[in-house]
Amino acid sequence: MLGLLGLAMYAYHHPKLPAFVAECTLGKLAKWLRLAGFDTLYDSTPPDFRRLMRLGHPRNYVVLSRTQSVIRHLEATQGVLIQFDDPIDQVRQVIRHFNIRRSDLMPLSRCSYCNRLLRPADQESLQSAVPDYVRQRHERFRMCDQCQRVYWPGTHGARMLALIERWFA
């Protein structure tokens, strides 16, 4: 299993993995895909296939939608109709659809809120952003340059990694 923070994080996204645009009904799916390391944009406005295509156009993002009318307007390789209500089942559908292997993922390499790749951050630069007890207990931190969120290898991350492992069980 990959270490929580010992990952190479500087490529925009893994060349073997698809990148996604998720419509507004798939917010939890978008978050889980980001936590798994997928480049995933999230459109919080009502589903519109033209807007979703524009969002994903320059990088050939695949549109993920629960809206059949959106998918009908896309070519087969441009969109996937998500069939499940449960976000974990939705993730499994995406994994099966694209034949993704566990070894392809870069978990916990992206900000779950804004999709940016995380960068290493030193303790000194985080004095006001992280409580003292967290800085005393942990040595490695990652930070999102966009939203300034800070991540460290705590129990929350370990639970997420365990869930990601179960996606492939």
N, C-alpha and C positions, 0 to 999 in steps of 0.2 A: 504494500500500500504506500502511496506517496505521502511524504511528510506534510503536515499541515501548511508549513510555510517554506519548505525547501523545494520550491517549484520554480522553473524558469518561466517568467511571466511577461516577457517583453514582446512577443509576437502578438499581432492584433487578435488573431484567433488561429487555432490549430488548422493547418492546411487541409487535413483530412475531414474536419468536422464542418457541418453546415452552420451558417449563422441564421438567426431568426428575427422576424418581426411578429410579435404576438398582439392580437387584438385585445380590446378592453375587457372581454370576458375571461381572459386567461392571465390575470395578474399573478396568481400564485404559481402557475406553470412558468411564467417568465422568470420569477424569482428563483425557482428551483433550477431552471436551466442555467441561470447565471452562477448559482452556487456550484454547479457541476463544471463550470468553466466555459459554457457556450456564450458566444457573442449574441446577446438577445436584446433587441429593442422592444419597448413596450409602448403601444399607442393607447392612451387612456380615453380617447374620444370614441363615439359610436362607430361601429365597423363600416368602412368604406373602402372597397377594393382599390380604387384609384389612389387614395392617400396611402394605404398600406404598401402598394407597389412603389410609390414615390419614395417612401421611407427606406425601403430595402433596395432600391434600384442600383446605386453605384457599386454595391458589393454583392449583388445577387443573393440577397437574403431570401429565405423561404418564409412565406406567410403562414402563420399558424392561426386557425380560426375555428370557431364553433358555429359560424354563420354560413349555411350552405350557399346563399347567394354570392357571398364573397368568393368562395372556392370555385363556383361555376364560372366566374369571369377570369380565372387564372389557368395557365397551362399546368399540366400534371406535375411538372418539376418545380413550379413556383409556389405551390401551396399544399397544405395538409389540413384536412377537416378533422379536428380533434373530436373524438366520439365519447369521451368519458367526462363525468362530473368531478371525480376525485382527482386532485392534482398529481398524486403519485401514479395513478393509472394513466394520466395524461403524459407524464414523463416517460413511463414505460412504453406507451404507444410511439412516442417520438424516437426512443432508443431502438425499438424494433423496426420502425419504418426506415430508418437510416442505417440499420445494421451497425450500430455503434458498440464498440467494445469498452469494457471498463478501463483498459490500458490507454484508450484514446483521450480520456478526460483529464482535465487539469482542475480538480476541485478546489474551491475556495481561492481562486486566483482573480476573481472579479468582484467588484462591489455589487452586493445584492440589490442595492437601491438605484444606482445610476449606470451600471454596466461597465464602468471603466476598469481597466486592469489595475490591480493593486501594486504599489511599489513598496520596497522595504523602507522602514522608518526607524530612526534611532530614538532611544528613550529620552534623550535630552530635548529633542524637538517636540516631544509629546507631553511636556510637563503639565500644561493646562488642559490637555485633551483626554488624559487617562488618569484615573484615580491613583493615588500613591500606592495603595495595596496591590493594584494590578501591575504597576511598574516594578514593584519589589518582587513579585512572584514570577514575572515573565521577562524574558530577554529579547525575544523576537516579536516585532510588530510589523504590520503592513498598513498602508494608508491609501485612501482614495484621494487623488488630487482634485477631483471634481467636487465632491460633497464633504470632504474632510473627515469622513468616518474612519475610525481606527479599528483594526482587527488584530486579535492575538490568539494563540493556540489554547483556548480554554475548553471547558466541557461542552459548551454549545457547538463549537466546531467539531469536536469528537462525535457528538450525536449526529451531526449532519453527514459526516463521513461514513458513519455506520449506516445511515439511511441510504446513502448512495450505493454502498455495497449491496444492500438488500434489493435495489432495483435490478441487479444482475443475478440474483439468486434464482 
